Amino acid sequence: MEINSVTYIITVLSVILLSMTLHEAMHGFIAYFLGDDTAKAQGRLTLNPIKHIDPFLTILLPVILALTGAPIFGGAKPVPFNPNRVRYGEWGAALVALAGPLTNLFLAFITFGVYVLLSHSGSSLSPIFYVATIVNLGFFVFNMIPVPPLDGSRVLYALAPDGVRTAMEAIERRGLIFIFIIVIFASSFIGTFMLAAMNIFLNIFSAIYGF
């Protein structure tokens, strides 16, 4: 069954709200596990999506991308954490950052499995779970780009010399503005990169599930 445009947008929004809530909550839970209670103190250690929604990054940007047929990506209000309070230093901070996108990757893997199962049974719900897979892969790939303030940059923090780290911190302080610049001026490159990366993971999922 082909999924109509209204169902597609509703599915995209529903998946984003669920996925990004789990994405941001996992940042907070891992930070708390590693010794930093900043997220808990600010009421962000929660599965309430209202606490995590950013009107542009969580709703408007993904919907625009969905309507234009581009790879869907975006973000949410970052869960606050203090990298100086987590165990294992910069590597602990990297674990906190990676917890979010890895949650999206896990969700993509699970929803693809459901998609395969429903496809074999001929269920009309299978396209919905394929959309869920694509959305989660988009958020995973985008957030793993190693550029501040995206989550993937935290791995570079752990590896970079002090001078590079200082420059990255300066960029991160202007995080949302920098994301706008990326979206406006590098959208074509990002789209091409994301499609290639997402296809790699889809091929891996297909091989694992024998689909």
C-alpha positions in Angstrom: 0.0 0.0 0.0 1.2 3.5 -0.9 1.2 5.9 2.1 -0.7 9.1 1.3 0.7 12.5 2.0 -1.4 13.3 5.1 -0.6 9.9 6.7 3.0 10.4 5.8 3.3 13.8 7.6 1.3 12.5 10.6 3.7 9.5 10.7 6.8 11.7 10.4 5.6 14.0 13.2 4.6 11.1 15.5 7.9 9.3 15.0 9.9 12.5 15.5 8.1 13.3 18.8 8.7 9.7 20.1 12.2 9.3 18.8 13.6 12.7 19.8 12.0 12.4 23.2 13.9 9.1 23.7 17.0 10.6 22.1 17.2 13.6 24.5 16.1 11.6 27.5 18.9 9.1 26.9 21.4 12.0 27.0 20.1 12.9 30.4 19.9 9.3 31.8 23.5 8.5 30.7 24.8 11.7 32.2 23.0 11.0 35.4 24.4 7.4 35.4 27.9 8.9 35.0 27.5 11.3 37.9 26.0 14.5 36.5 22.5 15.5 37.8 22.2 18.7 35.8 19.4 17.4 33.5 17.5 16.1 36.5 17.8 19.4 38.4 16.4 21.2 35.4 13.5 18.9 34.8 14.9 17.4 31.6 15.3 13.8 32.9 11.8 13.0 31.5 9.9 11.3 28.7 7.6 14.2 28.4 8.0 15.4 24.8 7.0 18.9 25.6 10.2 19.4 27.6 12.3 18.5 24.6 10.6 20.1 21.6 12.3 22.8 19.7 9.7 24.4 17.3 12.1 24.7 14.4 14.4 21.8 14.7 11.9 19.2 16.0 8.8 20.2 13.9 9.2 22.8 11.2 12.5 21.7 9.7 11.6 18.0 9.5 8.2 18.7 8.0 9.7 21.0 5.3 12.2 18.3 4.4 9.4 15.7 4.3 7.3 17.8 2.0 10.2 18.4 -0.3 11.2 14.7 -0.4 14.6 15.4 1.1 16.2 13.2 3.8 14.6 14.1 7.1 16.8 15.3 9.9 16.6 17.8 12.8 17.0 18.0 16.5 15.5 19.0 19.8 16.3 21.3 22.8 19.7 19.9 24.0 19.5 18.3 27.4 21.9 20.2 29.6 24.9 18.4 31.1 28.2 19.4 32.7 31.0 17.5 31.0 33.2 18.4 34.0 31.0 16.4 36.3 30.7 13.1 34.4 33.1 10.3 35.1 35.9 9.4 32.5 36.4 13.1 31.4 35.9 13.8 27.7 35.2 10.1 27.0 32.4 10.2 29.5 31.0 13.3 27.8 31.3 11.5 24.5 29.2 8.6 25.9 26.6 11.1 26.9 26.5 12.6 23.4 26.5 9.3 21.6 23.6 7.9 23.7 21.1 10.1 21.7 21.9 9.1 18.1 22.6 5.5 19.1 19.0 5.4 20.4 17.8 6.5 17.0 19.9 3.8 15.3 18.5 1.2 17.7 14.9 2.4 16.9 15.6 2.3 13.2 16.8 -1.3 13.5 13.7 -2.3 15.4 11.2 -0.5 13.2 12.9 -2.0 10.1 12.4 -5.5 11.6 8.7 -4.7 12.2 8.5 -3.4 8.6 10.0 -6.7 7.3 7.6 -8.8 9.4 4.6 -6.8 8.2 5.7 -6.8 4.6 5.8 -10.6 4.7 2.3 -10.7 6.1 1.0 -8.2 3.6 -0.1 -5.7 6.2 -1.1 -2.2 5.1 0.9 -0.9 8.1 4.3 -1.8 6.8 4.9 1.6 5.0 4.5 3.4 8.4 7.3 1.4 9.9 9.5 2.0 6.9 9.0 5.7 7.4 9.8 5.3 11.1 13.1 3.6 10.0 14.0 6.3 7.6 13.3 9.1 10.0 15.4 7.5 12.8 18.2 6.9 10.4 18.1 10.5 9.3 18.3 11.7 12.8 21.1 9.3 13.6 23.3 10.2 10.6 22.7 14.0 10.9 23.5 14.0 14.6 26.6 11.9 14.1 28.2 14.6 11.8 31.3 15.6 13.8 30.6 19.3 13.8 29.7 21.3 17.0 27.1 21.4 18.4 26.0 18.0 16.9 26.5 14.9 19.0 29.2 13.4 16.9 31.5 16.3 17.7 31.9 15.0 21.3 34.1 12.2 20.0 36.4 14.9 18.4 36.5 16.7 21.8 38.0 13.5 23.3 40.6 13.2 20.6 41.4 16.9 19.6 44.3 18.9 21.0 43.5 21.9 23.2 43.7 24.5 20.4 41.2 22.7 18.3 38.9 22.0 21.3 38.9 25.7 22.1 37.8 26.5 18.6 35.1 23.9 18.8 33.8 25.3 22.0 33.5 28.7 20.4 31.4 27.2 17.6 29.3 25.3 20.0 28.3 28.5 22.0 26.7 29.7 18.7 25.1 26.2 18.2 21.7 27.0 16.8 23.0 29.7 14.5 25.6 27.3 13.2 23.0 24.7 12.5 21.0 27.3 10.5 24.1 28.0 8.4 24.7 24.3 7.8 21.0 23.8 6.7 21.0 26.9 4.4 24.3 26.7 2.7 25.2 23.0 2.8 21.7 21.3 2.4 22.6 19.7 -0.9 25.8 18.2 0.3 24.2 17.1 3.5 21.3 15.5 1.6 23.7 13.5 -0.7 25.9 12.4 2.3 22.9 11.4 4.3 21.2 9.4 1.6 24.5 7.5 1.0 25.0 6.8 4.7 21.3 5.8 5.2 21.5 3.4 2.3 24.5 1.7 3.9 22.5 1.0 7.1 19.4 -0.1 5.2 21.6 -2.6 3.3 23.0 -3.8 6.6 19.6 -4.1 8.1 18.3 -6.0 5.1 21.2 -8.4 5.3 20.6 -9.0 9.0 16.9 -9.6 8.5 17.3 -11.5 5.3 15.0 -9.2 3.4 
